[in-house]
Structure formats: C-alpha cells, structure tokens
Amino acid sequence: MAELLLIVSLLGIFAFGFYIMCRLDRFLEENRKSLLKENESREPSEILLPQGLSESEILCAIRRFRETHRNVDIILSDGKEDEY
C-alpha cells in the first residue's frame, strides 16, 4: 500500500511539474516575441554619415538623431579600425 501511495504521489508531482514548465515555456516564448518586436521597432542607436555630406546635412542628421535619443556622444573617425 505504501508503494502505491508513493507511486501515485510521484506521478502527481511529475504531472504538476510538467504543467508548470509548460506554462513557464509559454510565458517565456511570449516575452521573447514581445522583446524581438520591441527591438525591431526601436530606432538605431548609431548612425553612419557617408562621405560627401555638406555641413548642413550633417547638422540636420545629428538634430534628427538627438530628437529620438537623450544622451548623445559624437565620435569622429577616419574610417580606420575603431579604437573606442
């Protein structure tokens, strides 16, 4: 009788654990999808200004970038290997 009670209780624990893990898996999948969707709609965190832009075009691009981002650091590079 004790073995039967042990088997039934273990089956119950396994079934409950399986149920909890399925719910957790669904929650994590929904959370991952919402994070991916949020990252796709997010503005880029850096911009690359091509050669040949006039000063007014560069200033215009910087102003547009500052409108969507609060903290802006400007790094000027000559296109060689990044050292920052």
N, C-alpha and C positions, 0 to 999 in steps of 0.2 A: 504494500500500500504506500509506503514511504517513497519507493522508487517511482511509482506512478505520479505521485504528487510532485516530485522533483522534476520529472519529465514535463508535466503539464505546466508547471511554473516556468521552466526554462523556455518552453515553446511560447508562452505568453510574453516573456521578456524579449525573446527574439522578434516576435511579431510587433511588439511596441517599438523596439529599436528600429526595425525596418520602416515602420510608419513615420517615425520621427526623422529618419535620414531621408526619406522621400520628400517630406515637407521642406527640410533644410535644403535639399538639392533644388527644388522648385524655387525657393526664395533666393538662393544664390544665383540661379540662372536669370531670374527676372532682374536682380540687382546688376548683374553683369551686362545685360542687354541695355538697361537704362543708362549705365555708365558709358557704354560704347556710343549710344545715341547722343549723349551729352557731349562727349569728346568730338564727335563728328560735327556738331553744330557750333562748337567753340571757335572763336576767332584764332588765327595763328598767333603764336607767341613771339615770332620773329619775322622780319621782312628782309628781303634782299633787294636792294636797289641796283638795277643794272647800270652799266657804264653809259655815258652819254646823256644822262638826265640833266636838265638845267637846274639852277639853284631853286627856282620857284617850284619845280616839280618835286624836288627832294623835300622842300619845306612842306609842301602840300601832303606828301605821303607820310611825313612824320606827324603832322597835325591829325590826319585821319587815324593813325595808329594810336596816338595819345588819347583820342576820344574813347577808344574801346579798352584801353589798358591804363591802370592807375599809375603804377611805378614803371617808369621807362628809363633804361640805361642805353646810351648810344655808344656803340663800339665801332670805330672806323678801322677798316682793314684793307690791305692792298691785294687781297686775294690769295696770298700765300698761306702756308699752314697756320691754322688758328693756334694762338698761344694763350688764349684765355680759357 
